[in-house]
Amino acid sequence: MLRTGYIVAVAVVGGLVAAMFARLCDATMRLHADLYRQAPWAMLALLPAGFAGLVWLTRRLAPEAAGSGIPQVVAAAEFRWRGRWDGQRVTLRTAAFKVLLSVLGLLCGASIGREGPTVQVVAGIQRSLTRGLRGGPGRRALIIAGGAAGVAAAFNTPIAGVVFAVEELARSFERRTHTAVILVVVVSGFTAYALQGDYAYFGVRSHGTALTSAWLAAPLVGLAGGLLGGAFARTLVAVIGPGDAGLAAWRRRRPVVFALICGAVAAAIAAATGGLTFGAGYEEAKAILQGSAGRGLEFAGAKWLATLAAACSGIPGGIFAPSLSIGAGLGAAFGHMGLGVAGGDAVVLGMASYLTGVVQAPLTSAVILMEMTRDPALVGPLMLSALLARWSSGLVMPQPLYHVLAQTWRRATEPANTAGRHHASDA
């Protein structure tokens, strides 16, 4: 009983940290927007310098904080440590640097999100503060529970957190893990809810169109979102994955220079779009969902490139929120094609489809959109588009993105690999 109470208390801490991290990221993006309005060219110049500086800091201070953070959690949950606590992938130190470096990335205007980092941060808190507990859930269960709680707290979607644990973090879900995951997700999710209130991520929608048109549009949107998301994942793996040839090899030899180039690309895209590609893309996705004119396929293409540049650079930051904004632009393009489906419905289908295409987790993507938009009428079309997106993404990217990237972090834990830390820091 005392052990369970302690795990619950740690889950509360995880929820508190996730909520405060969300507020800090939102405040940072508002600050960047204010600075961009005052000195646009200075903020554009900050992107390449910031990317290079962040990669240098990450490699020097916390290599395990690089990138999204979800591959590190996947690898940490799978690896069977022996003896003393090994690795820094899910620890308080890495969590602290993850928060700091991700916020600095948003201050520079990088097209990154906080959701993936939140998974690593909460998993680090859950594992570190429960280390040494005797009996009850094991190390793997607590890491999975913490990662799932990160999704629940980041999106304010507790059901999606449980689904994410089953679908993405745990390939074989142990019976005892079930209880631990649900307990930690519910407690962390409730804590974040208590701080942030009863809000829907993209607002509450009331369904106002015939369901028939949504069902007819779902296959087209799903196939397109899957292909585009799969192309993103395939390109990202080619640059930062476990391979050692071509561009990936050059990037590992010159990581700071490569990050500088990525930052220059991101700055050029931002300049061409008037700053639309800065940050996570929350506001742009909301505007598109609410029927903002003049945004669609062009925005999706620009955001796709900006997010790819940030992800390839190796700076700490996630791809969930930018992926949702890209999917929103893609869905808006279908909504303007005269298919008979309402623009808002097409946007929601586009977000679920593209996110599925990138991460190849159709249930998680569909449930996230269900909980965020609170439109039960779209459950069927959402599931159809997500499943078709998973299939079409697999044609381009045969293996799920996070599990491919996790291979680098698995290799970094092998005792014989003395150069593991710096090699893993690239992912």
C-alpha positions in Angstrom: 0.0 0.0 0.0 2.8 2.4 0.9 4.6 1.5 -2.4 1.4 2.3 -4.4 1.0 5.6 -2.6 4.6 6.5 -3.3 4.1 5.7 -7.1 1.0 7.8 -7.1 2.9 10.7 -5.5 5.6 10.5 -8.1 2.9 10.5 -10.8 1.6 13.7 -9.3 5.1 15.2 -9.6 5.3 14.1 -13.2 1.9 15.7 -14.0 3.0 18.9 -12.3 6.3 19.1 -14.3 4.5 18.3 -17.6 2.0 21.1 -17.0 4.6 23.6 -16.1 6.7 22.6 -19.1 3.7 23.2 -21.3 3.2 26.6 -19.9 6.9 27.5 -20.2 6.9 26.4 -23.9 3.8 28.4 -24.6 5.3 31.5 -23.0 8.5 31.0 -24.9 6.7 30.9 -28.2 4.8 34.1 -27.4 8.1 35.7 -26.5 9.6 34.6 -29.8 6.6 36.0 -31.7 7.0 39.4 -29.9 10.7 39.5 -30.7 10.1 38.5 -34.3 7.7 41.4 -34.7 10.2 43.8 -33.3 13.3 42.5 -35.1 12.5 40.0 -37.8 15.9 39.7 -39.4 17.7 39.3 -36.1 15.3 36.4 -35.2 15.9 34.8 -38.6 19.6 35.0 -38.1 19.2 33.4 -34.7 17.9 30.2 -36.2 21.2 28.9 -37.7 23.3 30.2 -34.8 20.8 28.7 -32.3 20.7 25.3 -34.0 24.5 25.1 -34.0 24.8 26.3 -30.4 22.1 23.9 -29.2 23.7 20.9 -30.8 27.1 21.9 -29.3 25.5 22.3 -25.8 23.5 19.0 -26.1 26.5 17.0 -27.1 28.6 18.5 -24.3 26.1 18.6 -21.5 23.4 15.9 -22.1 23.8 13.8 -25.3 20.8 11.6 -24.3 18.6 14.7 -24.5 18.9 15.0 -28.2 16.0 14.8 -30.6 12.4 13.8 -29.7 13.1 11.7 -26.6 10.7 8.9 -27.5 13.4 6.6 -29.0 15.4 6.9 -25.8 12.3 5.8 -23.8 11.7 2.9 -26.1 15.3 1.8 -25.8 15.4 2.3 -22.1 12.2 0.2 -21.7 13.6 -2.7 -23.8 17.2 -2.8 -22.5 17.8 -5.2 -19.6 20.4 -3.4 -17.4 22.6 -5.4 -15.1 24.1 -4.3 -11.8 24.3 -0.5 -11.2 21.9 2.0 -12.8 23.2 2.5 -16.4 22.7 5.2 -18.9 21.2 8.7 -18.8 18.3 8.3 -21.2 15.6 8.5 -18.5 17.1 10.3 -15.5 16.4 13.5 -13.7 19.5 15.1 -15.1 18.5 14.3 -18.7 15.0 15.5 -18.0 16.2 18.8 -16.7 18.4 19.4 -19.7 15.6 18.3 -22.0 13.3 21.0 -20.6 16.0 23.7 -20.8 17.3 22.9 -24.3 13.8 22.4 -25.8 12.7 25.8 -24.5 15.8 27.4 -26.0 15.0 25.7 -29.3 11.5 27.3 -29.2 13.1 30.6 -28.3 15.2 30.4 -31.5 12.0 29.7 -33.5 12.7 26.0 -34.3 9.8 24.0 -35.7 9.6 21.6 -32.7 7.1 20.4 -30.2 7.1 19.6 -26.5 5.1 16.4 -26.6 8.0 14.0 -27.4 10.3 15.7 -24.8 7.5 15.5 -22.2 7.4 11.7 -22.7 11.2 11.5 -21.9 10.9 14.0 -19.0 8.0 12.2 -17.3 9.6 8.8 -17.9 12.8 10.1 -16.3 10.9 11.4 -13.3 8.9 8.2 -12.9 11.9 5.9 -13.2 14.4 8.0 -11.2 12.1 8.7 -8.2 10.9 5.1 -8.0 14.3 3.5 -8.4 15.1 1.0 -5.7 11.4 0.1 -4.9 11.1 -3.5 -4.0 8.3 -5.6 -5.4 5.4 -4.3 -7.5 5.9 -2.9 -11.0 9.4 -3.4 -12.5 11.7 -0.9 -14.1 10.3 -1.5 -17.6 6.7 -1.0 -16.4 7.5 2.2 -14.7 9.4 3.6 -17.7 6.5 2.7 -20.0 4.0 4.2 -17.5 6.0 7.4 -17.3 6.3 7.7 -21.0 2.6 7.1 -21.5 1.8 9.7 -18.7 3.9 12.2 -20.7 1.6 11.8 -23.7 -1.5 12.1 -21.5 -0.2 15.2 -19.8 1.2 16.8 -22.9 -2.0 16.5 -25.0 -4.5 16.4 -22.0 -5.6 13.0 -23.4 -5.4 10.3 -20.8 -7.0 7.5 -23.0 -4.4 8.3 -25.7 -1.7 7.9 -23.1 -2.7 4.3 -22.3 -3.1 3.5 -26.0 0.3 5.0 -26.7 1.9 2.7 -24.1 0.3 -0.4 -25.6 0.9 0.5 -29.3 4.2 2.3 -29.3 6.3 2.0 -26.1 5.6 -1.7 -25.3 5.9 -4.3 -28.0 4.9 -7.0 -25.5 2.6 -5.7 -22.8 3.0 -7.5 -19.5 -0.1 -8.1 -17.3 1.4 -6.2 -14.4 2.3 -3.3 -16.6 -1.3 -2.8 -17.3 -2.2 -1.6 -13.8 0.9 0.6 -13.4 0.4 2.4 -16.8 -3.2 3.2 -16.2 -2.6 4.3 -12.6 0.3 6.6 -13.5 -1.5 8.0 -16.6 -4.7 8.7 -14.7 -2.9 10.4 -11.8 -0.5 12.5 -14.0 -3.3 13.3 -16.4 -5.6 14.5 -13.5 -2.8 16.6 -12.1 -2.2 18.3 -15.5 -6.0 18.7 -15.8 -6.3 20.4 -12.4 -3.7 22.9 -13.4 -4.8 23.6 -17.0 -8.5 23.1 -16.6 -11.0 21.4 -18.9 -9.8 22.4 -22.2 -9.7 20.7 -25.6 -6.4 20.9 -27.3 -7.9 22.4 -30.5 -11.2 23.5 -29.1 -14.6 21.7 -28.8 -16.2 21.1 -32.2 -19.8 20.5 -33.0 -20.4 18.3 -36.0 -22.2 20.1 -38.8 -21.8 18.0 -41.9 -23.1 14.8 -43.4 -21.1 11.8 -42.2 -21.2 10.3 -45.6 -18.9 12.9 -47.0 -16.4 12.3 -44.2 -16.4 8.6 -44.8 -15.8 9.2 -48.5 -13.0 11.6 -47.9 -11.3 9.5 -45.2 -9.6 7.0 -47.7 -8.1 9.8 -49.8 -6.9 11.8 -46.9 -5.5 8.7 -45.2 -3.5 7.5 -48.1 -2.1 11.0 -48.8 -1.2 11.6 -45.2 0.4 8.2 -44.8 2.6 8.7 -47.9 3.7 12.2 -46.9 4.3 11.2 -43.3 6.2 8.1 -44.4 8.4 10.2 -46.7 9.2 12.4 -43.7 10.1 9.4 -41.5 12.2 7.8 -44.3 14.2 11.0 -44.9 14.7 11.6 -41.1 16.0 8.0 -40.6 18.4 8.4 -43.6 19.9 11.4 -41.9 19.9 10.6 -38.1 19.2 6.8 -38.1 21.6 4.0 -37.2 23.2 3.9 -40.7 26.7 5.1 -41.2 26.8 6.0 -44.9 26.3 9.1 -47.0 24.8 12.2 -45.4 24.4 10.5 -42.0 28.2 9.8 -41.9 29.0 13.3 -42.8 26.6 14.7 -40.2 28.2 12.6 -37.5 31.7 13.9 -38.4 30.5 17.6 -38.5 27.4 17.7 -36.3 27.6 21.4 -35.4 28.3 22.5 -39.0 25.4 20.3 -40.2 23.1 21.9 -37.6 24.2 25.4 -38.8 23.1 24.4 -42.3 19.8 23.0 -41.1 19.2 26.3 -39.2 19.9 28.3 -42.4 17.4 26.2 -44.3 14.8 26.7 -41.6 15.5 30.5 -41.6 15.1 30.6 -45.4 11.7 28.8 -45.1 10.5 31.1 -42.3 11.5 34.2 -44.3 9.7 33.0 -47.4 6.5 32.3 -45.4 6.5 35.4 -43.2 7.3 33.4 -40.1 4.5 30.9 -40.4 6.8 27.9 -39.8 8.2 29.1 -36.4 7.5 27.0 -33.3 5.2 24.1 -32.7 2.4 25.2 -35.0 -0.4 25.2 -32.5 -1.8 28.5 -33.5 -1.6 27.8 -37.3 -3.4 24.4 -36.8 -6.1 26.1 -34.8 -6.5 28.8 -37.4 -6.8 26.2 -40.2 -9.3 24.1 -38.1 -11.4 27.2 -37.7 -11.5 27.9 -41.5 -8.7 30.4 -41.9 -8.4 31.2 -45.6 -5.1 31.2 -47.6 -3.5 28.3 -45.7 -3.4 24.7 -46.8 -1.0 22.7 -49.0 1.6 25.5 -49.2 1.7 25.8 -45.4 1.9 22.0 -45.1 4.9 21.9 -47.5 6.8 24.7 -45.8 6.2 23.3 -42.3 7.2 19.8 -43.5 10.6 21.2 -44.6 11.1 23.3 -41.5 10.3 20.4 -39.2 12.5 18.1 -41.1 15.4 20.6 -40.8 14.9 20.9 -37.1 14.6 17.1 -36.6 17.7 16.4 -38.7 19.8 18.9 -36.9 19.7 16.9 -33.7 18.5 19.6 -31.4 16.2 18.6 -28.5 12.5 18.8 -29.6 9.6 16.7 -30.7 7.7 16.2 -34.0 4.2 15.5 -32.7 2.8 19.1 -32.7 4.5 20.1 -35.9 3.1 16.9 -37.5 -0.4 17.9 -36.4 0.0 21.3 -38.0 1.3 19.8 -41.2 -1.6 17.4 -41.3 -4.0 20.3 -40.7 -2.6 22.0 -43.8 -2.9 18.8 -45.8 -6.5 18.3 -44.7 -7.4 21.9 -45.5 -6.2 21.3 -49.1 -8.6 18.4 -49.4 -11.4 20.4 -47.9 -10.9 23.0 -50.7 -11.0 20.4 -53.4 -14.8 20.2 -53.6 -15.1 16.6 -52.2 -18.2 17.5 -50.3 -16.5 17.2 -46.9 -16.5 20.1 -44.5 -13.2 21.9 -44.1 -13.0 21.2 -40.4 -13.6 17.5 -40.8 -11.0 17.2 -43.5 -8.5 19.0 -41.3 -9.1 16.6 -38.4 -8.7 13.7 -40.8 -5.5 15.2 -42.2 -4.0 15.6 -38.7 -4.7 12.0 -37.8 -3.5 10.7 -41.1 -0.2 12.6 -41.3 0.7 11.9 -37.7 0.0 8.2 -38.3 2.2 8.3 -41.4 5.1 9.7 -39.4 4.9 7.5 -36.3 2.9 4.6 -37.6 0.7 4.4 -34.5 -2.8 4.6 -35.9 -4.7 3.9 -32.7 -2.7 6.6 -30.8 -3.2 9.1 -33.6 -6.9 8.5 -33.9 -7.5 8.6 -30.1 -5.5 11.8 -29.7 -7.6 13.5 -32.3 -10.8 12.1 -30.8 -9.9 13.4 -27.3 -8.5 16.7 -28.5 -11.4 17.7 -30.8 -14.2 15.9 -28.9 -16.2 15.2 -32.0 -17.6 11.6 -31.6 -19.2 11.7 -35.0 -15.8 11.4 -36.6 -14.7 8.3 -34.8 -15.3 6.0 -37.7 -13.8 8.1 -40.4 -10.8 8.9 -38.2 -10.1 5.2 -37.6 -10.4 4.5 -41.3 -8.1 7.3 -42.4 -5.5 6.4 -39.7 -5.5 2.7 -40.7 -5.1 3.5 -44.4 -2.3 6.0 -43.5 -0.5 3.3 -41.6 -0.7 1.0 -44.6 0.5 3.6 -47.1 3.2 4.9 -44.8 4.5 1.3 -44.6 5.1 1.3 -48.4 7.6 4.2 -47.9 8.9 3.4 -44.4 8.8 -0.3 -43.6 9.5 0.1 -39.9 8.1 2.5 -37.3 10.2 5.6 -37.0 10.8 5.6 -33.2 11.8 1.9 -33.1 14.3 2.5 -35.9 15.8 5.5 -34.1 15.8 3.5 -30.9 18.4 1.1 -32.4 21.1 3.8 -31.9 20.2 4.2 -28.3 20.3 0.4 -27.8 23.8 0.2 -29.2 24.9 3.0 -26.9 24.1 0.9 -23.9 26.4 -2.0 -24.9 29.4 -2.2 -22.6 31.7 -2.9 -25.5 30.7 0.3 -27.2 33.0 2.8 -25.6 32.0 5.5 -28.1 28.3 5.0 -27.6 27.5 8.3 -25.9 28.7 10.5 -28.8 27.2 8.2 -31.4 23.9 8.1 -29.7 23.8 11.9 -29.3 23.2 12.2 -33.0 19.8 10.7 -32.8 
